[in-house]
């Protein structure tokens, strides 16, 4: 989408240049609309980048949580395999 927006802004700039030779008022109106488009586009790109960074952080957190859950599952699995005597010794140590 970015190339299309850049092309549209470029064409708008060319239009402003051409029209300014004929009607400066219309050229200024187009320039104002282009300025608004540039501003809105920058805000959109900034927001999208922020959301992308948030998604990356959440993905990293998910991977870390999955690792912790796997460690807990392994610990529980190992603990259920202990004999009663081993459980008593283990409990005493803790």
Secondary structure, DSSP 8 states (H G I E B T S, - for coil): -HHHHHHHHHHHHHHHHHHHTT-HHHHHHHHHHHHHHHHHHHHHHHHHHHHHHHHHHHHHHHHHHHHHHHHHHHHHHHHHTS-HHHHHHHHHH-
